[in-house]
Amino acid sequence: MDIKIDESNQNKTLLEETFYVLTKKNCIFRVRLTRSGLCLIKESGKNIKEQVIPIRDIIGCRCLRSKKQTKGCTCQSMPRSSSLEVVEESSGELDDSDLSAYLYIYAYIFQTSKGANKKRERTIITLRFRSFDKYEDNNKEAQRWRTVIKKLIKGENVTSISISDFTMSNKHKETRRLLVLCNPKSGPGKGKQIFQHKVAPILQEAEIPYDLHVTKHANFAREFVRGSNLYQWSGIVLVGGDGIIYEVINGIFERWDWSEIIRSIPIGVVPGGSGNGLARSIAHHCSEPWLPSPTLPSALAAVRNNQTTMDLVRVETTSQIMFSFLSVGWGLLSDIDIESERFRMLGGQRFTIWSVARLIGLRSYGGKLWYLPADVPETEPKETLGSACGSNLDLPSEVHLETQTGRQRVDSWYSANSRRSAYFSATGSSYQSTTDSGVGEPTSSAEKPIMYGPAPQIPCLPAPLPTSWKCISGRFVMVHASYQSHLGEDCLFAPEARLNDGKIWLLIVHAGASRSQLLHFLLGLSTGAHASSHSEGPIELIPVSAFRIEPDITETGYMTVDGEHVEYGPIQAEIFPQLGRIMIP
């Protein structure tokens, strides 16, 4: 038996079934699956409501069976239906008296609430198949739905699905496997909790296996990436702040096969640090809601297998070469970043506190700045996400529907209404103790690795620059270059920046700026207002493709690359458009 499907019609019904809510009389749900999504049509008396959950909002589905009930206290007032738990078919704790097959569908529905606030609501759709007298027949029906949904999630062409496909689908394993590197001390020190409570459950819902490694010292992630066989993983998910991203990117460029790795293995970023600039920029780029759950866009990016290119910047100092994904700084913002390290336990609030201190004790630095202006074409229209069509059912966090049987069963409606009961161990996932492997062990300074990567397109640091470069000489409060829209969660540094626009956004604050101007500038960073009002005068924001800073070495100060402290002295950078790959939701 085959199900023939017309691919030319996105709204053509692929599968359809009628379900009931036994706790509500005369309430029928007609559920249809199309290439565009899962359509729920609620019929209650003469009222008909409809909602479509787009396939892009569904991350996974699982077929399960009810768990054998344990004998508890007979005086409990809670009905038996509320205590149902579900388990894998292979479990030895099956409730053989329940012949139903349960299909759990996990969705994170994009919604726009009052005030134009956007958010994603987690919803579990439970379809209970119990039309047949044998579990095998009910399971076969549930597997039909699961197989088609899985194929649609992956973007596969669904043309003809046979019964053998359905029966084999329960043995199907995800071909992707993720490497997760977690920094437990990043920011306020909650990296492990963030992964365990915010990311792992979503990976499990999508049945994506992973290998988790927790870092145990500085540069652990860099050394791990440099020395491991990365081809066994389809992507790298980083849990922490911008520091662990810096380590991994530079670890990749310390491999002789950097070109293949950087092109074929995307990086996912889960915010767990103080700044979280790249994670915030990715959400901004994709118009994904950041609040109330900043980790959700990152977790969805990891399971959806969507990716895009990202610009990387080659940075050269007098003693080293590195690759940067976020920013290069000199002056005020770098001072705030480095000197506020003592308040790391406060998270992002440390930057606000130290901004006030540095504004009171304002400094300026002498030197020269060269830059190569970028060609600035028309700004690309930003991608926007549409809301679910027909969203008028006001779905709760869990929706439980079931087919009808030949006879009425008073005790046949069970609900798995705890979030815990919906989570299951991701098949094949593993936690790797940092002490179980020699990979990532500290290396001595004598073993400094070679830095590979694309060849520079500009003169080396000591060489003179072409006349096409512009030069500014004088004193500066700060010079800060960013290639992302955000430097931190609340710092919209370059509103027009995109992940792969091929531009470095160079912010110059001359020493002539007053404290009042600087205060307005710092306040404007949260909304990006500073960028629209400063194209000349003491504060400028200029798109460039390369720059060089030569500070007066008789003075002391801080220079940073992606928030990492580097030596104070001459530094230059050039952008390599679309060199890296990043996971996006």
C-alpha positions as a printed NumPy array, in Angstrom:
array([[  0.   ,   0.   ,   0.   ],
       [  1.385,   3.413,  -1.016],
       [  0.31 ,   6.948,  -0.176],
       [  0.68 ,   9.098,  -3.277],
       [  1.475,  12.734,  -2.586],
       [  1.354,  15.659,  -5.002],
       [  4.376,  17.849,  -4.247],
       [  3.072,  20.708,  -6.362],
       [  0.406,  21.553,  -3.796],
       [  1.741,  22.627,  -0.4  ],
       [ -1.719,  22.501,   1.133],
       [ -2.744,  19.115,  -0.201],
       [ -3.591,  16.702,   2.608],
       [ -0.953,  14.018,   3.119],
       [ -2.49 ,  12.38 ,   6.176],
       [ -5.759,  13.01 ,   7.976],
       [ -7.436,  11.618,  11.079],
       [-10.288,  12.511,  13.439],
       [ -9.486,  12.789,  17.143],
       [-11.572,  13.409,  20.249],
       [-11.187,  15.028,  23.652],
       [-13.175,  12.754,  25.919],
       [-13.186,  15.292,  28.741],
       [-15.252,  17.587,  26.548],
       [-18.497,  16.405,  24.99 ],
       [-19.096,  17.023,  21.294],
       [-15.534,  18.284,  20.795],
       [-13.884,  16.923,  17.652],
       [-10.468,  17.702,  16.187],
       [ -9.849,  16.942,  12.531],
       [ -6.08 ,  16.839,  12.153],
       [ -4.529,  17.166,   8.716],
       [ -0.874,  17.007,   7.743],
       [  0.258,  18.955,   4.685],
       [  3.68 ,  19.909,   3.385],
       [  3.269,  23.341,   4.957],
       [  2.234,  22.202,   8.43 ],
       [ -0.073,  20.464,  10.884],
       [ -3.648,  21.756,  10.6  ],
       [ -5.9  ,  21.442,  13.674],
       [ -9.608,  21.974,  12.972],
       [-11.696,  22.105,  16.14 ],
       [-15.417,  21.398,  15.804],
       [-17.467,  22.072,  18.926],
       [-21.169,  22.193,  18.185],
       [-21.6  ,  24.751,  15.415],
       [-18.298,  26.471,  16.156],
       [-15.319,  25.674,  13.916],
       [-11.83 ,  27.018,  14.62 ],
       [ -8.635,  26.273,  12.764],
       [ -4.93 ,  26.682,  13.379],
       [ -1.935,  25.67 ,  11.29 ],
       [  1.339,  24.865,  13.038],
       [  4.023,  25.459,  10.364],
       [  6.527,  22.662,   9.769],
       [  9.306,  25.172,  10.509],
       [  7.952,  25.442,  14.081],
       [  7.96 ,  21.652,  14.662],
       [ 11.288,  20.25 ,  15.843],
       [ 10.52 ,  16.553,  16.361],
       [  8.083,  13.781,  17.199],
       [  8.254,  10.439,  18.989],
       [  6.13 ,   7.292,  19.175],
       [  5.667,   6.016,  22.73 ],
       [  3.617,   3.668,  24.897],
       [  2.044,   4.151,  28.29 ],
       [  4.031,   3.086,  31.328],
       [  2.752,   0.493,  33.782],
       [  0.987,   2.134,  36.691],
       [  2.531,   1.749,  40.138],
       [  0.259,   1.019,  43.032],
       [ -0.041,   4.091,  45.184],
       [ -2.112,   5.212,  48.129],
       [ -5.802,   4.584,  47.469],
       [ -6.697,   7.733,  49.389],
       [ -5.213,   9.987,  46.702],
       [ -7.782,  12.351,  45.277],
       [ -5.841,  12.827,  42.031],
       [ -7.503,  10.873,  39.186],
       [ -5.573,   8.011,  37.633],
       [ -5.459,   9.769,  34.284],
       [ -3.127,  12.5  ,  35.562],
       [ -0.373,  10.085,  36.558],
       [  0.229,   8.44 ,  33.194],
       [  3.839,   8.227,  32.094],
       [  5.044,   7.148,  28.684],
       [  8.084,   5.076,  27.777],
       [  9.877,   3.665,  24.757],
       [  8.444,   0.552,  23.155],
       [ 11.571,  -1.356,  24.154],
       [ 11.028,  -0.574,  27.839],
       [ 10.213,  -3.379,  30.244],
       [  7.707,  -1.161,  32.048],
       [  4.959,  -1.165,  29.415],
       [  1.288,  -1.113,  30.349],
       [  0.094,  -4.079,  28.288],
       [ -3.539,  -3.242,  29.034],
       [ -3.28 ,  -0.022,  27.03 ],
       [ -3.094,  -0.916,  23.337],
       [ -2.752,   2.71 ,  22.269],
       [  0.189,   4.254,  20.416],
       [  1.065,   7.807,  21.458],
       [  2.614,  10.27 ,  19.012],
       [  4.192,  13.254,  20.753],
       [  4.752,  16.25 ,  18.441],
       [  7.012,  19.011,  19.819],
       [  6.521,  22.521,  18.456],
       [  7.777,  26.004,  19.324],
       [  5.154,  28.233,  17.798],
       [  6.073,  31.743,  16.71 ],
       [  3.531,  34.244,  17.991],
       [  3.065,  37.989,  18.07 ],
       [  1.344,  39.165,  21.228],
       [ -0.084,  42.553,  22.16 ],
       [  2.307,  45.433,  21.738],
       [  4.002,  43.652,  18.792],
       [  6.085,  41.561,  21.198],
       [  7.293,  38.368,  19.551],
       [  7.835,  35.081,  21.326],
       [  7.813,  31.334,  20.824],
       [  5.417,  29.162,  22.809],
       [  6.338,  25.542,  23.485],
       [  3.43 ,  23.228,  22.669],
       [  3.173,  19.427,  22.794],
       [  0.537,  17.879,  20.557],
       [ -0.256,  14.348,  21.771],
       [ -2.069,  12.158,  19.257],
       [ -3.31 ,   8.919,  20.772],
       [ -4.054,   6.233,  18.192],
       [ -6.462,   3.6  ,  19.573],
       [ -8.771,   2.782,  16.669],
       [ -7.599,  -0.822,  16.411],
       [ -7.802,  -3.746,  18.821],
       [ -4.082,  -4.505,  18.479],
       [ -1.191,  -2.304,  19.523],
       [  0.738,  -3.242,  16.38 ],
       [ -1.98 ,  -1.726,  14.177],
       [ -2.226,   1.457,  16.273],
       [  1.556,   1.792,  16.253],
       [  1.687,   1.352,  12.495],
       [ -0.721,   4.257,  12.117],
       [  1.289,   6.448,  14.497],
       [  4.496,   5.562,  12.663],
       [  2.942,   6.668,   9.373],
       [  2.46 ,  10.133,  10.811],
       [  5.871,  10.197,  12.47 ],
       [  7.703,   9.235,   9.287],
       [  6.044,  11.886,   7.158],
       [  6.565,  14.612,   9.793],
       [ 10.239,  13.678,  10.161],
       [ 10.755,  13.865,   6.41 ],
       [  9.021,  17.23 ,   6.183],
       [ 11.118,  18.623,   9.057],
       [ 14.289,  17.616,   7.213],
       [ 13.02 ,  19.212,   4.002],
       [ 13.007,  15.914,   2.138],
       [ 10.835,  15.346,  -0.903],
       [  7.835,  13.34 ,   0.232],
       [  6.492,  11.557,  -2.826],
       [  5.631,   7.987,  -1.908],
       [  5.75 ,   6.335,   1.48 ],
       [  5.12 ,   2.645,   1.8  ],
       [  4.057,   0.644,   4.825],
       [  7.548,  -0.818,   5.057],
       [  8.893,   2.713,   5.539],
       [  6.518,   3.212,   8.437],
       [  7.47 ,  -0.035,  10.152],
       [ 11.169,   0.697,   9.762],
       [ 10.866,   4.293,  10.972],
       [ 10.942,   3.263,  14.608],
       [ 14.459,   1.931,  14.03 ],
       [ 15.534,   5.051,  12.158],
       [ 18.425,   6.93 ,  13.759],
       [ 19.431,  10.519,  13.187],
       [ 22.514,  10.671,  10.964],
       [ 23.663,  13.951,  12.51 ],
       [ 25.682,  14.006,  15.71 ],
       [ 26.697,  17.175,  17.509],
       [ 29.775,  18.04 ,  19.529],
       [ 28.834,  20.172,  22.551],
       [ 31.576,  22.122,  24.315],
       [ 30.436,  23.757,  27.554],
       [ 32.313,  26.326,  29.614],
       [ 30.982,  25.934,  33.198],
       [ 32.714,  29.111,  34.412],
       [ 31.623,  31.48 ,  31.671],
       [ 29.887,  34.664,  32.831],
       [ 27.975,  34.003,  36.064],
       [ 29.117,  30.348,  35.98 ],
       [ 25.884,  28.653,  34.915],
       [ 26.988,  26.998,  31.673],
       [ 26.272,  23.424,  32.795],
       [ 22.836,  24.329,  34.154],
       [ 21.974,  26.19 ,  30.948],
       [ 22.796,  23.166,  28.829],
       [ 21.11 ,  20.655,  31.115],
       [ 17.867,  22.584,  31.578],
       [ 17.544,  24.67 ,  28.399],
       [ 19.326,  22.89 ,  25.551],
       [ 19.463,  19.144,  26.26 ],
       [ 15.65 ,  18.792,  26.512],
       [ 15.226,  20.327,  23.036],
       [ 17.945,  18.093,  21.575],
       [ 16.123,  15.125,  23.114],
       [ 12.766,  16.198,  21.706],
       [ 14.349,  16.351,  18.257],
       [ 16.252,  13.058,  18.866],
       [ 19.603,  14.65 ,  17.989],
       [ 22.497,  12.7  ,  19.548],
       [ 25.42 ,  14.629,  20.945],
       [ 28.738,  14.265,  22.771],
       [ 29.176,  16.718,  25.651],
       [ 32.605,  17.849,  26.822],
       [ 32.98 ,  20.303,  29.713],
       [ 36.039,  22.561,  29.611],
       [ 38.358,  22.488,  32.611],
       [ 40.958,  25.182,  31.915],
       [ 41.695,  28.164,  29.702],
       [ 42.203,  27.17 ,  26.035],
       [ 40.735,  23.696,  26.621],
       [ 38.244,  24.178,  23.768],
       [ 40.979,  25.52 ,  21.477],
       [ 43.233,  22.537,  22.101],
       [ 40.351,  20.069,  21.881],
       [ 39.286,  21.368,  18.47 ],
       [ 42.862,  21.495,  17.213],
       [ 43.621,  17.877,  18.179],
       [ 40.335,  16.007,  17.678],
       [ 38.817,  14.202,  14.723],
       [ 36.093,  16.743,  14.058],
       [ 34.709,  14.851,  11.059],
       [ 32.787,  12.515,  13.372],
       [ 30.444,  15.416,  14.189],
       [ 28.104,  17.353,  11.912],
       [ 28.287,  20.532,  13.98 ],
       [ 29.832,  22.137,  17.058],
       [ 27.564,  23.686,  19.699],
       [ 29.27 ,  26.033,  22.153],
       [ 27.726,  26.815,  25.537],
       [ 29.272,  29.849,  27.171],
       [ 30.321,  33.378,  26.328],
       [ 32.257,  34.887,  23.457],
       [ 35.518,  33.52 ,  24.91 ],
       [ 34.804,  29.891,  24.036],
       [ 33.796,  30.915,  20.504],
       [ 37.123,  32.696,  20.11 ],
       [ 38.964,  29.579,  21.285],
       [ 37.17 ,  27.224,  18.91 ],
       [ 37.499,  29.436,  15.829],
       [ 41.222,  29.907,  16.39 ],
       [ 41.636,  26.215,  17.209],
       [ 40.189,  25.425,  13.778],
       [ 42.68 ,  27.761,  12.061],
       [ 45.518,  25.938,  13.837],
       [ 44.682,  22.796,  11.829],
       [ 46.214,  22.053,   8.453],
       [ 42.753,  21.073,   7.182],
       [ 41.166,  24.347,   8.382],
       [ 39.642,  25.058,   4.97 ],
       [ 37.565,  21.865,   4.935],
       [ 36.542,  22.162,   8.597],
       [ 35.476,  25.811,   8.456],
       [ 33.412,  25.113,   5.341],
       [ 31.728,  21.841,   6.345],
       [ 31.151,  22.005,  10.134],
       [ 28.918,  24.864,  11.32 ],
       [ 29.166,  26.379,  14.778],
       [ 26.18 ,  26.903,  17.062],
       [ 26.26 ,  29.378,  19.94 ],
       [ 24.28 ,  29.062,  23.198],
       [ 24.562,  32.235,  25.323],
       [ 26.004,  31.579,  28.768],
       [ 28.471,  34.412,  29.255],
       [ 28.399,  38.061,  30.246],
       [ 28.303,  39.596,  26.769],
       [ 26.866,  36.989,  24.371],
       [ 27.386,  39.323,  21.407],
       [ 27.367,  36.713,  18.653],
       [ 24.335,  34.823,  19.98 ],
       [ 22.401,  38.095,  20.212],
       [ 23.495,  39.072,  16.69 ],
       [ 22.283,  35.749,  15.27 ],
       [ 18.844,  36.205,  16.86 ],
       [ 18.73 ,  39.786,  15.538],
       [ 19.767,  38.657,  12.053],
       [ 16.965,  36.06 ,  11.958],
       [ 14.328,  38.252,  13.695],
       [ 14.067,  35.656,  16.446],
       [ 12.657,  36.703,  19.847],
       [ 15.486,  37.075,  22.368],
       [ 13.374,  37.447,  25.483],
       [ 12.1  ,  35.827,  27.623],
       [ 14.338,  32.874,  26.667],
       [ 17.704,  33.892,  25.133],
       [ 18.829,  30.264,  24.821],
       [ 15.811,  29.165,  22.758],
       [ 16.964,  30.548,  19.354],
       [ 20.311,  28.8  ,  19.826],
       [ 18.749,  25.468,  20.805],
       [ 16.359,  25.606,  17.84 ],
       [ 19.287,  26.421,  15.538],
       [ 21.097,  23.298,  16.74 ],
       [ 18.185,  20.965,  15.962],
       [ 16.873,  22.557,  12.759],
       [ 20.147,  22.095,  10.844],
       [ 19.847,  25.543,   9.257],
       [ 23.08 ,  27.397,   8.655],
       [ 24.465,  30.443,   6.917],
       [ 27.83 ,  32.   ,   6.172],
       [ 29.517,  34.418,   8.557],
       [ 32.295,  36.938,   8.007],
       [ 35.563,  36.39 ,   9.864],
       [ 38.361,  38.891,  10.384],
       [ 42.087,  38.201,  10.272],
       [ 43.842,  40.177,  13.014],
       [ 47.591,  40.788,  13.116],
       [ 49.697,  42.161,  15.979],
       [ 53.469,  42.397,  16.263],
       [ 53.634,  38.921,  17.841],
       [ 50.625,  36.89 ,  16.659],
       [ 47.921,  36.285,  14.095],
       [ 44.378,  35.41 ,  15.127],
       [ 40.909,  35.156,  13.627],
       [ 38.076,  37.175,  15.071],
       [ 34.292,  36.837,  14.833],
       [ 33.077,  39.854,  16.848],
       [ 35.247,  42.921,  17.416],
       [ 38.587,  44.641,  17.881],
       [ 38.744,  47.373,  20.49 ],
       [ 41.023,  50.128,  21.772],
       [ 40.093,  52.598,  24.478],
       [ 36.869,  53.099,  26.428],
       [ 34.901,  49.905,  25.673],
       [ 37.995,  47.709,  25.955],
       [ 38.855,  49.379,  29.279],
       [ 35.342,  48.622,  30.545],
       [ 35.52 ,  45.025,  29.295],
       [ 38.885,  44.134,  30.83 ],
       [ 38.701,  46.151,  34.051],
       [ 35.188,  44.869,  34.91 ],
       [ 36.423,  41.271,  35.019],
       [ 36.474,  41.569,  38.813],
       [ 32.652,  41.762,  38.686],
       [ 32.187,  38.72 ,  36.433],
       [ 29.738,  37.137,  38.87 ],
       [ 27.272,  39.946,  38.102],
       [ 26.89 ,  38.875,  34.481],
       [ 26.094,  41.635,  31.99 ],
       [ 25.522,  44.184,  34.766],
       [ 29.282,  44.431,  35.242],
       [ 29.546,  46.52 ,  32.034],
       [ 26.953,  49.035,  33.233],
       [ 28.678,  49.489,  36.575],
       [ 32.13 ,  50.024,  35.108],
       [ 30.844,  52.307,  32.33 ],
       [ 29.941,  54.839,  35.016],
       [ 33.398,  54.514,  36.605],
       [ 35.197,  55.034,  33.292],
       [ 32.969,  57.951,  32.337],
       [ 33.945,  59.715,  35.56 ],
       [ 37.641,  58.922,  35.118],
       [ 37.676,  59.555,  31.364],
       [ 40.853,  58.689,  29.463],
       [ 42.142,  59.416,  25.978],
       [ 44.893,  57.782,  23.935],
       [ 47.229,  59.156,  21.307],
       [ 47.984,  57.42 ,  18.029],
       [ 47.18 ,  56.979,  14.361],
       [ 44.27 ,  55.205,  12.691],
       [ 44.285,  54.03 ,   9.077],
       [ 41.244,  52.514,   7.369],
       [ 40.174,  51.306,   3.95 ],
       [ 36.589,  52.434,   3.256],
       [ 34.136,  49.738,   2.238],
       [ 31.921,  49.974,  -0.812],
       [ 28.481,  50.451,   0.7  ],
       [ 25.661,  49.082,  -1.488],
       [ 21.997,  49.367,  -0.632],
       [ 21.133,  47.688,   2.662],
       [ 19.537,  44.296,   2.114],
       [ 15.979,  43.921,   3.37 ],
       [ 16.022,  41.882,   6.555],
       [ 14.294,  38.555,   6.702],
       [ 11.16 ,  38.485,   8.782],
       [  9.249,  35.645,  10.296],
       [  5.526,  35.342,   9.686],
       [  3.172,  34.205,  12.39 ],
       [  1.226,  30.982,  12.168],
       [ -1.733,  31.39 ,   9.859],
       [ -5.202,  31.025,  11.29 ],
       [ -3.834,  31.206,  14.843],
       [ -7.162,  31.476,  16.643],
       [ -7.313,  28.288,  18.699],
       [ -5.231,  29.755,  21.53 ],
       [ -3.485,  26.415,  22.037],
       [ -2.347,  25.523,  25.569],
       [  1.133,  24.195,  26.244],
       [ -0.133,  20.622,  25.825],
       [ -2.884,  19.355,  23.541],
       [ -4.07 ,  15.753,  23.984],
       [ -6.194,  14.181,  21.259],
       [ -7.194,  10.577,  20.602],
       [ -8.998,   8.489,  18.056],
       [-12.296,   6.772,  18.831],
       [-12.575,   3.041,  19.54 ],
       [-15.392,   0.648,  18.929],
       [-16.506,   0.874,  22.559],
       [-16.525,   3.633,  25.143],
       [-13.846,   3.364,  27.852],
       [-14.26 ,   5.552,  30.91 ],
       [-10.589,   5.239,  31.883],
       [ -9.168,   5.551,  28.396],
       [ -8.098,   9.222,  28.468],
       [ -4.671,   9.635,  29.991],
       [ -2.564,  12.766,  29.984],
       [  1.164,  13.195,  30.327],
       [  0.955,  16.701,  31.683],
       [  4.332,  17.156,  33.333],
       [  7.187,  18.59 ,  31.312],
       [  9.47 ,  15.941,  32.771],
       [  7.425,  13.088,  31.312],
       [  7.931,  14.438,  27.801],
       [ 11.727,  14.15 ,  27.955],
       [ 13.64 ,  11.019,  27.093],
       [ 17.3  ,  10.209,  26.797],
       [ 18.618,  11.118,  23.388],
       [ 19.646,   7.875,  21.755],
       [ 23.406,   7.529,  21.62 ],
       [ 24.2  ,  10.809,  23.374],
       [ 27.118,  10.824,  25.768],
       [ 28.763,  12.93 ,  28.429],
       [ 32.542,  12.894,  28.237],
       [ 34.319,  13.718,  31.477],
       [ 37.159,  16.137,  30.99 ],
       [ 39.458,  13.708,  32.779],
       [ 38.644,  10.787,  30.502],
       [ 40.724,  11.908,  27.568],
       [ 44.124,  13.379,  26.962],
       [ 42.642,  15.684,  24.332],
       [ 42.495,  19.245,  25.599],
       [ 45.375,  18.879,  28.037],
       [ 47.411,  22.086,  28.467],
       [ 50.324,  22.478,  26.083],
       [ 53.634,  24.115,  26.908],
       [ 54.646,  27.453,  25.407],
       [ 57.288,  25.638,  23.373],
       [ 54.529,  23.818,  21.5  ],
       [ 52.958,  26.973,  20.059],
       [ 50.986,  25.787,  17.02 ],
       [ 51.13 ,  27.169,  13.503],
       [ 48.313,  29.552,  12.528],
       [ 46.925,  28.693,   9.091],
       [ 44.094,  30.414,   7.254],
       [ 43.636,  32.493,   4.093],
       [ 46.517,  34.651,   2.92 ],
       [ 46.318,  38.359,   3.786],
       [ 45.214,  40.787,   1.087],
       [ 46.733,  43.873,   2.74 ],
       [ 50.395,  44.757,   3.525],
       [ 51.901,  43.169,   6.623],
       [ 51.89 ,  45.211,   9.819],
       [ 55.317,  46.919,   9.535],
       [ 54.88 ,  47.772,   5.828],
       [ 53.569,  51.13 ,   4.573],
       [ 49.949,  51.288,   3.403],
       [ 48.671,  52.299,  -0.061],
       [ 47.433,  55.847,  -0.693],
       [ 43.854,  54.547,  -0.992],
       [ 43.791,  54.19 ,   2.804],
       [ 42.657,  57.144,   4.931],
       [ 44.587,  58.249,   8.007],
       [ 43.48 ,  60.026,  11.181],
       [ 46.085,  61.188,  13.683],
       [ 45.382,  62.569,  17.14 ],
       [ 43.902,  61.533,  20.451],
       [ 41.005,  59.111,  20.812],
       [ 38.633,  58.156,  23.606],
       [ 38.116,  54.9  ,  21.746],
       [ 38.292,  53.101,  18.441],
       [ 36.116,  50.016,  18.279],
       [ 35.492,  47.814,  15.256],
       [ 32.616,  45.307,  15.085],
       [ 31.409,  42.965,  12.358],
       [ 28.223,  41.945,  14.187],
       [ 25.157,  43.989,  15.069],
       [ 25.544,  43.426,  18.816],
       [ 28.569,  43.508,  21.093],
       [ 26.446,  42.222,  23.967],
       [ 22.866,  41.372,  24.845],
       [ 21.993,  45.056,  25.397],
       [ 24.532,  46.642,  23.069],
       [ 23.229,  47.264,  19.539],
       [ 26.556,  48.529,  18.221],
       [ 25.965,  48.445,  14.439],
       [ 22.24 ,  48.193,  13.588],
       [ 22.868,  47.732,   9.864],
       [ 25.446,  44.963,  10.291],
       [ 24.611,  41.468,   9.144],
       [ 26.366,  38.161,   9.689],
       [ 27.805,  38.146,   6.171],
       [ 27.725,  41.688,   4.771],
       [ 31.489,  41.857,   4.227],
       [ 31.901,  45.02 ,   6.33 ],
       [ 33.729,  46.073,   9.481],
       [ 31.825,  48.799,  11.312],
       [ 34.448,  51.174,  12.719],
       [ 33.36 ,  53.469,  15.562],
       [ 35.688,  56.387,  16.274],
       [ 35.287,  58.606,  19.35 ],
       [ 37.705,  61.536,  19.266],
       [ 39.129,  63.083,  22.414],
       [ 37.039,  66.218,  21.784],
       [ 33.844,  64.417,  22.796],
       [ 32.312,  65.805,  26.007],
       [ 31.114,  63.67 ,  28.893],
       [ 27.558,  64.657,  27.99 ],
       [ 28.048,  63.395,  24.425],
       [ 29.642,  60.219,  25.717],
       [ 26.79 ,  59.646,  28.155],
       [ 24.24 ,  59.959,  25.337],
       [ 26.414,  57.677,  23.233],
       [ 26.553,  54.969,  25.923],
       [ 22.803,  55.231,  26.564],
       [ 22.134,  54.963,  22.842],
       [ 24.043,  51.68 ,  22.56 ],
       [ 21.068,  49.768,  23.973],
       [ 18.803,  50.827,  21.082],
       [ 21.284,  51.657,  18.33 ],
       [ 20.339,  55.356,  18.488],
       [ 24.009,  56.331,  18.498],
       [ 24.474,  54.992,  14.962],
       [ 21.867,  57.239,  13.311],
       [ 23.085,  60.524,  14.755],
       [ 26.879,  60.276,  14.484],
       [ 28.332,  60.325,  10.985],
       [ 30.727,  63.198,  11.67 ],
       [ 32.063,  65.302,  14.536],
       [ 33.598,  63.724,  17.648],
       [ 31.781,  60.398,  17.125],
       [ 31.82 ,  58.579,  13.77 ],
       [ 30.611,  55.155,  12.573],
       [ 32.256,  54.159,   9.296],
       [ 31.963,  50.899,   7.272],
       [ 35.436,  49.674,   6.272],
       [ 37.035,  46.519,   4.917],
       [ 40.338,  46.856,   6.795],
       [ 42.021,  49.099,   9.356],
       [ 45.26 ,  49.619,  11.263],
       [ 45.806,  51.189,  14.693],
       [ 49.193,  52.491,  15.842],
       [ 48.895,  53.683,  19.449],
       [ 51.472,  55.862,  21.167],
       [ 53.544,  53.167,  22.895],
       [ 54.717,  55.633,  25.554],
       [ 51.199,  55.331,  27.008],
       [ 49.504,  52.256,  28.44 ],
       [ 46.027,  50.928,  27.815],
       [ 44.009,  47.925,  26.742],
       [ 43.379,  46.32 ,  23.376],
       [ 40.912,  43.495,  22.911],
       [ 39.971,  40.992,  20.226],
       [ 36.531,  39.43 ,  20.794],
       [ 36.803,  40.594,  24.39 ],
       [ 40.166,  38.841,  24.864],
       [ 43.053,  40.964,  26.123],
       [ 45.899,  41.233,  23.604],
       [ 49.207,  43.092,  23.738],
       [ 49.112,  46.881,  23.605],
       [ 50.703,  48.038,  20.366],
       [ 50.177,  48.192,  16.617],
       [ 47.286,  46.065,  15.349],
       [ 45.553,  45.646,  12.   ],
       [ 42.585,  43.679,  10.705],
       [ 40.942,  42.756,   7.397],
       [ 37.65 ,  41.059,   6.716],
       [ 37.18 ,  37.773,   4.852],
       [ 33.529,  37.71 ,   3.757],
       [ 31.517,  34.539,   4.369],
       [ 34.534,  32.537,   5.489],
       [ 32.816,  30.768,   8.4  ],
       [ 29.527,  28.916,   8.871],
       [ 27.098,  29.462,  11.723],
       [ 23.917,  27.677,  12.848],
       [ 20.779,  29.811,  12.691],
       [ 17.236,  29.059,  13.903]])
